[in-house]
Amino acid sequence: MVLWSGKMIRFFLFFCSILPLGLNHLLGATIGRLLYRFGSDAKRVTFQNIALCFPELSQQERDSLLKKSLIETGKGLSESGWVWNKSFKVNAKYIRRFIGKEHLDGAEKTILLTPHMGCWEITGRVIACERALTFLYKPLSKQEQNTYLFERRNQGNLTMASADKSGVLKLQRAMAKGQLIGILPDQDPGDEGGIMAPFFNHPVNTMTLLAKLAKKNNAKVVMLWAKRLDKGQGFDLIAEPIDILTGADDVLAQVSKMNAAIEALVRQCPEQYLWSYRRFKSSHSYDE
């Protein structure tokens, strides 16, 4: 049964990959509307996260953001197959604008901070067309799915490092060679490697690794995300340096500044953030 489920997932992702991006996003939007229409887990979690983070919104405004968010979640699902099953060069052709590219051109040690915004899967692949990049990832619990994703992510100049001690050493070696490293900082790090820090005025278990690496290596931190454009037009890749060390003498202050930068970004385009993830599970009980 598990094997069959894996085959179905692969078939779905392959089918998504052969669609033009416009049709791919249309399919994803349909999936999102179905998630909104029916009592899906994604809808429940998204609803609760939006209520936590945007208490100032009216019920009508929250419902509107809920629907938009689930549509973008559906697009993220369908486009993942499109991204993974295309070459890096083909992915890069769909970047309409690269805003802030100059922030990645220097020889300075640089950490890419990539939140779960827009099409985060395409970011590393585009950068790896020109520069070597080592990206931290959290392995999936199901080995078959993890192997499938690893094979598609770990290609060419893009090297994946697992979120454990060996992966951290791999990041360190990459920085020592002058390579870029990338981290998705807005996942719950579990019992180790995290600290409670504010995010949308709520305490949340937040990884400390990025801040520690930045301080240890005197590295520049650049926020990088790919904004999904309407009607399958492609993506805008946006790079913006953020300062999480100045005026922050301890890890909590540094991590808090990192969360504040992510929050400011999310507020610019809230529908493209991954609200279906249980980001606040360390301090909030999600209703089923």
C-alpha positions in Angstrom: 0.0 0.0 0.0 2.8 2.4 0.9 4.6 1.5 -2.3 1.5 2.2 -4.4 1.0 5.5 -2.6 4.6 6.3 -3.5 3.9 5.5 -7.2 0.8 7.6 -7.2 2.7 10.6 -5.7 5.4 10.2 -8.4 2.9 10.0 -11.2 1.1 13.1 -9.9 4.4 15.0 -9.7 5.4 13.8 -13.1 2.0 14.9 -14.6 2.4 18.3 -13.0 5.9 18.6 -14.6 4.7 18.2 -18.2 2.0 20.9 -17.8 2.9 24.5 -18.9 3.4 26.6 -15.8 0.1 28.4 -16.3 -1.9 25.1 -16.4 0.1 23.8 -13.6 -0.8 26.7 -11.4 -4.4 26.4 -12.5 -4.4 22.8 -11.3 -2.8 23.9 -8.1 -5.4 26.7 -7.6 -8.2 24.1 -8.1 -6.6 21.9 -5.4 -6.4 24.9 -3.1 -10.1 25.7 -3.6 -10.9 22.1 -2.8 -8.8 22.3 0.4 -10.8 25.4 1.3 -14.2 23.9 0.3 -13.8 20.8 2.5 -12.6 20.3 6.0 -9.0 19.6 5.3 -6.2 19.5 7.8 -4.5 22.2 5.8 -7.6 24.4 6.1 -7.8 23.9 9.9 -4.1 24.7 10.6 -4.1 27.6 8.2 -7.2 29.1 9.8 -5.7 28.8 13.3 -2.4 30.3 12.2 -4.0 33.3 10.5 -6.2 33.9 13.6 -3.1 33.8 15.8 -1.0 36.1 13.6 -3.6 38.6 12.4 -6.0 39.2 15.3 -6.7 42.7 13.9 -8.4 41.3 10.8 -12.2 41.0 10.7 -13.7 37.5 10.2 -14.4 38.3 6.5 -10.8 39.5 6.0 -9.4 36.3 7.7 -11.6 34.1 5.5 -10.4 35.9 2.4 -6.8 35.4 3.4 -7.5 31.8 4.3 -8.9 31.1 0.8 -6.0 32.9 -0.9 -3.5 31.1 1.2 -4.9 27.7 0.4 -4.9 28.5 -3.3 -1.2 29.4 -3.1 -0.6 26.2 -1.1 -2.2 24.2 -3.9 0.0 26.0 -6.4 3.1 25.2 -4.3 2.1 21.6 -4.3 1.6 21.3 -8.1 4.6 23.4 -9.0 6.9 21.3 -6.8 6.7 18.5 -9.4 7.3 21.0 -12.1 10.4 22.4 -10.4 11.8 19.0 -9.4 11.4 17.3 -12.8 12.8 20.2 -14.8 16.5 21.0 -15.2 18.1 23.9 -13.2 18.5 25.9 -16.4 14.8 25.5 -17.4 13.8 26.5 -13.9 16.0 29.6 -14.2 14.3 30.7 -17.5 11.1 31.4 -15.5 12.7 34.0 -13.2 11.4 37.2 -14.7 13.4 39.5 -12.4 16.3 38.9 -10.0 16.1 41.8 -7.6 19.1 42.3 -5.4 21.4 39.9 -7.3 24.3 42.1 -6.4 24.1 41.0 -2.8 25.3 37.5 -3.8 28.1 38.5 -6.1 30.9 39.3 -3.6 33.4 37.0 -2.0 32.1 37.6 1.5 30.9 34.6 3.3 27.1 34.5 2.9 24.2 32.6 4.3 20.9 32.5 2.4 17.9 32.7 4.7 15.1 31.2 2.8 11.7 31.1 4.5 8.7 29.0 3.4 7.5 31.9 1.1 6.4 31.6 -2.5 8.3 28.9 -4.4 11.2 28.2 -2.1 12.1 25.0 -4.0 13.3 27.0 -7.0 15.6 29.4 -5.2 18.6 27.1 -4.7 18.3 25.6 -8.1 18.5 29.0 -9.8 21.5 30.1 -7.7 23.2 26.8 -8.4 23.2 27.6 -12.1 26.1 30.0 -11.4 27.5 29.2 -7.9 28.1 26.2 -5.7 25.5 26.1 -2.9 25.0 23.8 0.1 21.5 23.8 1.4 20.3 22.4 4.8 17.2 20.2 4.6 15.2 18.1 7.1 14.9 14.5 5.9 11.3 13.2 5.4 10.2 10.3 7.7 9.3 8.0 4.8 12.5 6.7 3.2 11.1 6.3 -0.3 9.9 9.8 -0.5 13.1 11.2 1.1 15.2 9.3 -1.5 13.0 10.7 -4.4 13.4 14.3 -3.2 17.1 13.9 -2.4 17.8 12.7 -5.9 16.1 15.7 -7.4 17.5 18.3 -5.1 21.1 17.1 -4.8 22.3 17.8 -8.3 25.0 19.8 -10.0 26.2 22.7 -7.9 23.5 22.1 -5.4 24.5 20.0 -2.4 22.0 19.0 0.2 23.1 18.7 3.9 20.9 16.9 6.4 19.8 18.7 9.5 22.2 16.9 11.9 25.8 17.1 13.0 27.2 15.8 9.8 25.1 18.3 7.8 26.3 21.2 10.0 29.9 20.1 9.3 29.1 20.0 5.6 27.8 23.6 5.9 31.0 24.7 7.7 33.2 23.1 5.0 31.3 24.8 2.3 31.7 28.2 3.9 35.4 27.6 4.4 35.6 27.1 0.6 33.8 30.3 -0.1 30.6 28.7 -1.2 27.1 29.9 -0.4 25.0 28.0 2.1 21.2 28.1 2.5 18.9 27.5 5.4 15.1 27.4 5.8 14.9 29.0 9.3 11.2 28.8 10.0 10.8 25.1 10.8 10.4 23.7 14.4 13.9 22.4 15.2 12.6 19.9 17.8 13.9 19.5 21.3 17.5 20.4 20.4 18.9 23.4 18.5 16.0 25.7 19.2 15.1 28.6 21.5 11.7 30.2 22.2 11.6 33.6 20.4 8.8 35.9 19.4 7.1 35.5 15.9 4.0 37.5 15.2 3.9 38.3 19.0 3.8 34.6 20.0 6.7 32.5 21.4 7.8 29.9 19.0 10.6 27.3 19.0 13.1 28.7 16.5 16.4 27.3 15.2 19.6 28.9 16.5 21.9 27.4 13.9 21.7 30.2 11.3 22.5 32.9 13.9 25.4 30.9 15.4 26.9 30.2 12.0 26.6 33.9 11.0 28.4 35.0 14.2 31.1 32.3 14.1 32.0 33.0 10.5 31.3 36.8 10.5 29.0 36.0 7.6 26.5 38.2 5.7 22.9 37.0 5.9 20.7 37.5 2.8 17.0 36.8 2.7 16.1 35.0 -0.5 12.7 34.1 -1.8 10.9 33.5 -5.0 7.6 35.4 -5.4 5.0 33.5 -7.4 3.6 35.7 -10.2 0.0 35.6 -11.4 -1.3 33.5 -14.3 1.8 31.3 -14.5 4.0 34.1 -15.6 6.9 32.8 -13.5 8.7 34.1 -10.5 10.5 37.1 -9.1 13.7 36.1 -7.2 14.3 38.6 -4.4 17.5 38.9 -2.4 17.8 41.4 0.5 20.5 41.5 3.2 19.4 41.5 6.8 21.4 42.3 9.9 20.7 39.9 12.8 24.0 40.5 14.7 24.4 44.3 15.2 23.1 45.3 18.6 22.2 41.7 19.5 24.6 40.3 22.0 23.1 36.9 22.6 21.5 34.1 20.6 17.9 35.0 21.7 18.3 38.6 20.5 19.8 37.4 17.2 17.1 34.8 16.6 14.4 37.4 17.6 15.8 39.8 14.9 15.8 36.9 12.4 12.1 36.2 13.2 11.3 39.9 13.0 12.8 40.0 9.5 10.8 37.0 8.4 7.6 38.4 9.8 8.1 41.7 8.0 8.5 39.8 4.7 5.4 37.7 5.4 3.3 40.8 6.0 4.2 42.0 2.5 2.7 39.0 0.9 0.9 36.9 3.5 -1.0 34.6 1.1 2.3 33.1 -0.1 3.5 32.0 3.3 3.1 28.3 4.3 0.4 28.8 6.9 -0.5 25.1 6.7 2.6 24.2 8.7 2.1 23.8 12.5 4.7 26.6 13.2 3.4 27.4 16.7 3.1 23.8 18.0 5.7 24.5 20.7 3.3 27.1 22.4 -0.1 26.5 20.9 -2.4 23.5 20.8 -4.0 23.0 17.4 -7.6 22.1 17.3 -8.5 19.0 15.3 
